[in-house]
Each structure stands twice: as structure tokens, then as C-alpha cells.
Amino acid sequence: MLNEERVRLMTRMACYEAKEGRKNVAIGNYFRGDYIGLQVIKSVISATIAYILIFAMFILYDFEVFMADIYKMDLLDFAKSVIIYYLIFTVGYAVISYGVYTYRYTRARKSLKTYYNNLKKLSYLYERETKR
């Protein structure tokens, strides 16, 4: 005879495994610092690529004016301002990424803890049923 509580629990766990369980297990395999560090490094690389593309579009948008003004401007100050804006952009993006990935890691660990508790409960229900 089927135990209704056990069937409900198994159904809930199967839905979790099919939807968000795969991502959470992948996240849960990392230590907190390793996961967050890896994701922040990926974010910094993405921010660098985005900044280069935005800078290139800015320069290419009005290239003729830029080339005419390049002889009039102080290139050292221009380079300093480009680097300062890059650092501000990248650090801001990294801080936001750190917050987002810390939240995701915490949520995944909490979800996995609930899942493992459900596994223990399911094991207990099987043991209780076999002892009858």
C-alpha cells in the first residue's frame, strides 16, 4: 500500500530536482569564497569587455571630431580619465556582482539544506514502513 505522505514528499522533491535543483547542486559543490570569487572574476572580465565596447562606440560615433581634437588635447589627461572611468565602472560592477552572487549562494545553500532534510525524512518514512 502506498503511503500518501511519502508520495507527496517524493513528488515535491522531483519537482525541485527538475527545476532549480540542478543549478543549486552545481552552486552547492563550491565553497562560498570559491563560488563568489569565480563569479566576480567572470563579472570583471565581462565588465572589461563591455567597457571596451562602449569606449570604442563612443570614439567611433564621432571619429572625425575625435581625430581633429586629438592634436589639441592632452593625451596623458585623456588616458588618465579613461582609466579612472574604467576603474569606477569595473569596481562598481564587481561590488554589485559580489552582492548578487552572495545572495544566490546563500539561497541555494538554504534550498539544498531543505532538500537534504526532505531526503532524511523520506529515508525515515521508508524505514518506518519496512519495520511494520
N, C-alpha and C positions, 0 to 999 in steps of 0.2 A: 504494500500500500504506500502511496506517495504522501510525503509529509509536505503540507502546503507552505509552511514557513520556509522549509529548505528550498522548495521550488521558487518561491518569491526571491529569496536571497540569491540563488543561482542566476535568476533572470536579471536582477539588478546588477550583479557582478559582470555578467556577459555584456550588458549594455555599456557598462563602464569600460570594459576591455576593448569593445569595438569602437567607441568614440574617443574619449580623451585618455584612456588608459595607456595607449601606445606612446603618446607624447610624454605622459607623466613618468612612465617607466624609463624612457630614454633620459629624461631630466634627472630622475632619481638615481641613476647609475653614477652620477658625478658627485663629488664633494661640493659643498656650497661654493667655496672660493674658486675651485676649478671651473665650475659651470659659469659663474658670473664673470670671471676673468676672461674666459674664452669668448663669451658673448660680447663683452665690452671691447675686446680686441677686434672682433669682427665688425663691431659698430664703428670703431675708429677708422678701420680700413674703408668702410662704406662712406663715412663722413669725408675722408680724404678724397675719394673718387668723386663724390658729389661736389665738393668744394672746387676741385679742378675743373669739372664740367661747367659749374656756374661761373667760375672766373673766365674760362675760355669763351663762354657765351657772352659775358659782359664785354670782353675785349673785342670779340668778333662782331658784336652788334653794331658798333660804330668804329670800325677798324681804321677808316681813313682819318677820322679826327684823332684817334689814338696815335697813329703814326705821325701826324702833323705835330702833335703836342709832345711827342717823346723827346724831342730835342730841347724843349723848353722846360721840362720837368726835372726835378732832382730824382734820379733813379734810385738812389740809396733810400731816400724817404719813401718812395713808392714801394720798394721791396719790403721795407720795414712795416709799412701799413698792411701790405698783403699778408705778411707773416703773422702780424698781430691779429688780423681778422680771421686768419686760418686757425690760429690757436684758440681764439674765443669760440669760434664755431665748433671746433673739434672737442674742446673741453666741455662745452655746453651739451653737445650731443652725447658724449661719454657719460656725463652725470645723469642725464635723462635715461640712457640705456641701463646704467647701473641700477637705478630705481625700478625700472620696468622688469629687468631680469631677476632682481632680488624678490620682487613680488611674485613673479611666475614660479620661481624656485620654491618659495615658501608655500604657495598654493598647491603646487604639485606634491610636495612632501606631505602636506596635510591630507591631501586626497589619497595618496598612497598608504598613509597610515590607516585611514578608514578602510581602504580596500583590504589591507592585511588583517585588520581586526575582523572584517567580514569573513576572510578565509579561515581564521581561527574559529569563528562562530560556526561556520559550515562544517569544519572538522569535528567540532564538539557535537553538532547535531548528528553527524554520521556515526560517531562513537556511541552516542546515546541510543540511536536506533539499532545498532548492531548488538548492543547489550540486552535488548529486550528479547 
